[in-house]
């Protein structure tokens, strides 16, 4: 226990720094003297778990570009990163420090990424998500040919930046 000298009629504040989440009982006790009886008063105080403030952002991309997620939280620790309903991967975040995570190989479509904090003794469970659209890419192609006089062959030159089956 802390021993405190109080002056009659003057309030005194005592600070207890960074108590973990939970319920605490504080009891003030006065020992009996020649002129005063012993006295005791208690108060219960609850320190609630804090909420985690976190953010997950990304821009939409065009196939085959990488998806870059930007992650930020006010609490350091291990976070779970989900792509859709897949098994999570663990990401370690440091409070107040932006972290970028890159992904490649996504086909055109829409993808949901969820950043989750599973909670701790002092922080609540939390999650945030972002939806990223991977747009279809445009095919860049050229077709050229020159006029000829009969019976010469016509030569058509084709080129594309995408391998695949084409029709002519």
HELIX and SHEET records of a PDB file:
SHEET    1   A 2 UNK A  22  UNK A  30  0                                        
SHEET    2   A 2 UNK A  39  UNK A  47 -1                                        
SHEET    1   B 3 UNK A  54  UNK A  57  0                                        
SHEET    2   B 3 UNK A  67  UNK A  73 -1                                        
SHEET    3   B 3 UNK A  99  UNK A 103 -1                                        
SHEET    1   C 5 UNK A  61  UNK A  62  0                                        
SHEET    2   C 5 UNK A 126  UNK A 135  1                                        
SHEET    3   C 5 UNK A 109  UNK A 117 -1                                        
SHEET    4   C 5 UNK A  77  UNK A  83 -1                                        
SHEET    5   C 5 UNK A  89  UNK A  93 -1                                        
SHEET    1   D 2 UNK A 141  UNK A 145  0                                        
SHEET    2   D 2 UNK A 156  UNK A 160 -1                                        
END                                                                             
